[in-house]
Amino acid sequence: MFVPEPYVPAAFSLSAMVIWGTSDFSGGVGARRANAFLFTAVVHLSGVILIFAVARLFHAPFPARGSLLWSLAAGSIGGISLALFYRALASGKMGLTAPVAAVLGAGIPTIVTAFTQGFPGYRHVLGFVLAGIGVWLISRTEDGAGRPEGLGLAVLAGIGFAGFYLCVNQAGSASALWVACCSRFASLVVTSVFVLAAKQLSALPRTVLGIAIFTGCLDITGSALFVRAAQTGRLDTAVVLSSLYPAVTVVLARFFLHEHFSRGRTVGMLAALTAVPMIAG
């Protein structure tokens, strides 16, 4: 279907959003049945194989040294962040941890852009306030139950995702396929080091292995689409639209896992999700 040129960046971003939301759900399910870093390493390996084959098939030009280094930096940060995120999804409620990571991942690059390009606008500021309220409602203690499991990991993952976005943006106009491939290769190396250092290398059950391969193919596809969105439009817009992925994860979690939340945390989740598009420029 033909997409008018002004809407091409948004189409890339929203496509990445749907794919990332689905891959996060499947990744969270798979990580519940295996070590998060081992599972993530398999996710990265399958993604590298797929995107390398596609890049070679289309004869995409290999990136220059500067773009290559920024891609590797993005992958190193993103690899650890994704493993932490899967662990957060596996240990807590997906509908709570996913929005926290999304708000931080979208908000930090937008703040950086504000310092480099000027005041973001009152709509941005209102979005930041709403996001803060949402995160507070999600993370506050209710009835002595304590902090939701996985929240701290979700915060760390969100900060890491922000670093990934910023580094990918620095890779410039290099081939999106190779940027995604090189960054994912770095992610594979980093997570593999963690797996080997912790002596957690073991065979994954066939079902979990299949989930990891499926997740890896989805995730790398979303990453390539995000790179194209950032290259064809504004970084903050690409980040914010792509960061709507928790909406997909939440819907899938409620439909397949029957997750339920208290009223306060439900409001917080909705506030966090509502804040994401408001942060856009």
N, C-alpha and C positions, 0 to 999 in steps of 0.2 A: 504494500500500500504506500502511495506517495505521501511524503511528509513535507509541508512547506519549509523552506530553508530556515526561517526564523525559529521554527520549532524543533529543528533537528537536535540541538544540544539537550533540550528537555526530553525528547524521545529517547535519546541514549541514556539519560539519567534515570528516567522512570523505568526503562527496561532493566537497567542495573538494579534498581530498587526491588523489582519483583523477583529477579533471579537471586539477589543476595538474601532477601527475606526467606525464600524457599530453602536456600542452601544453609542458612543459619538454623532453621528448624531441623533439617535433616542432620546437620552437624551436632546440634544439641542432643538429639536422640541418640546418635551414634556414640558421642562422648560419654554418655551414661553407662555404656557397656564396655568401655576400654579406657586406658590411660589417655588423657587429653592430648599430651604431646605426641605420643605414638600415633594416635588417630589423626592428628593434624599433619604429621609428617607424611602419612599416606595420602591425605587430602592434597597436600602440596605436590607430591610426586605425580599423582594422576593429572593434576592441573598442568604441570610442566610438560608432561608427555603430550597432552592434547594441544596446548597452545604452540608448542614447538613444531608439531606436525602441521598445524594450520599456517603458521608463519612461513614455513618452508614451502608449503603447497602454493601459497600466494606470492612467493618470492619477495616478501617484505624486506626493505633495506634495513640492515643492522644498524643500531643507533651509534652515534659518535661517542667518544670517550666520556664527555661530560654527562650526556644523557644516560649512558650506561652506569656510571657511578651513582647518580641520583636514583636510578631504578633499583640498584643493588641495596642502597641505603633504605629505600622505601620497603623493599622486601624483608630486610633484616628486622625492621621495626614491626612491619605488618605480620610477619610470621609468628613472633612471640605474642603479639596482641590477639591474633586469631585463636591461638591455643588457650590463652587466658579467657577469651570470650566463650569458647566452647565449654570450658570448665565452669564458667559462670552460668551458662545456659543449662548445663547438666546438673549443677548443684542447687540451683534455685528455680524460681518460676520464670519461664521465658518471657512472659508478658510484663515482668517487672525489670529484669536485667537488660533486655534488649533496648528499651527506650533510653535508659541511663547512658549506655554506651553510644547510642545514636546522637543524643543531645550534646555530649562532650565532643564526639567526633565531628559534628557539624559546627558547634559553637566556637571551638578553638581556632580553626582556620579562618572563620569569619572575623574573629577578634584580631587575628594577625593581619588580615586584609585591611581592617579598620585603621590599624596603626600605620600601615604602609601607604594607604590610599585615602585616608581621611575618615571623618565621622561617618558611621554606617547608616545613620538615620534613626528616627524615633521608632519606626516599626521594628528595627533590629533590637533596640533597647527594650521595647516591650516584650519581644520574644525572649530575650535573655532573662527578664524578670519572671516571665511565665515558666520558662524552663527551670529556673531555680526553685520556684514553688513546686513544680512537678517532681523534681528530684527529691525535695524535702519530704513531700507526702509519701513518696515511694519508700524512702529510706528510714522514716521515723518509726520509733518503737510503738507497737499497738498491743495493749493488754498484756504487757510484760513479755511479749513473745520474742523480743530481741530484734536485731537487725536482720532483714531477709538474707538468706544464704545466697552467696554469689555476688552480692552487691559490690563489695570491695574489688573483686576481680573485674566486674563490669566497668567500674570507674577507671581502672588501669588500662583495660582494653580500649575504652573510649579515647583516652589520652593517646594511646598508641595508634589508633585509627587516624586521629588528627595528624600525627606525625607522618603517617603513610600518605595521606592526601597531600600534605605540603611538599613532601619529597617528590611525589609523582608529578606535581605541578612544575617542579624545577626541571624535570626531564624534558620539558619543552615539546616540540612538535615531532619528536621521533615516532617511529612506527608504534602504534598502540599495541599491536601483537607482540613485538619484541620487548616493549616496556613491561607488559604484563608477564611475559616469559622470564625475563631477567630478574624482575622483582620476586617472582614466585620461586625461581631457583635459589635466590638468597634466602627466602623463607624456608625452603626445604633444608638448606645447609644448617641454618640456625636451629630449627626444631630437631633435626637429626642429632646435632651435638648434645642437646638437652636429653634426648632419649638415650644416647650412648653413655653420657656421663652419669645418668641416674640408673643405668643398667636395667632399663625398662623395655628392652627389645624382646618381643615375644610374638608368637603368631596370633593374628586377630581371627576371631570366629568368622566364618564365611559370610554370614549376614552383615556383620559390622564392616568387613572389608568391602562388601558391595555398597554399603551406605557411604563409606569414606570415598570410594571412587566416584560415586554419583555426586557427592557433595563437592569434591574437587573440580569436577567438570563444570558444575554450575558456578562455583565461586570464581574460577578463572575467567569464565565468560562474562560474569558481572564486572570483574576488574577491568577487562579489555574495553567493555562498554563505558565504564566510568572514565577511563583514560581519554577515550574519544569525546566524551561529554566535556571534560575539562579543556581539551584542545580546541573544540569548536565553540565554546562559550565561556562564561565567567566561572572561575573556580568556586566561589561561594555558592552560586546557583547550582552547580553540578553536585557539590558536596551535600547541600541541604536537600535537594530532591532525591538524591540517592539514599540519604539517611532516613528516608521515610520507610525503609525496609522493615522496622519493627512492626509496622501495621500488618504486614504479610505474616511475620512470625507469630504475632499475637493471634491472628485469625486462625492460623493452622494449629497453634497450641490449644486454643479453646475448642476447636472442632475435633481434633484427634486425641488430645490429652485431657480434655474436659477441665482445663484450669479455671479456677474461680478465685476472685480477689475480694478483699474487704472494700467497703464503699470508699474509704479514704484513699487507699492505694489505687483503686480504679480511677478515681478523679485525678490522682497524680499521674498515672499512666497516660490518660487522655490529655492532660495539660502538657506533658512532655512531648507527646506526638504532635499536639497543636502548635507547640513552640517551634518545631523544626522548620516548617515552611515560612514562619514569620521572621526567622533569622536570615532568610534569603534577601539578596540585594535586588 
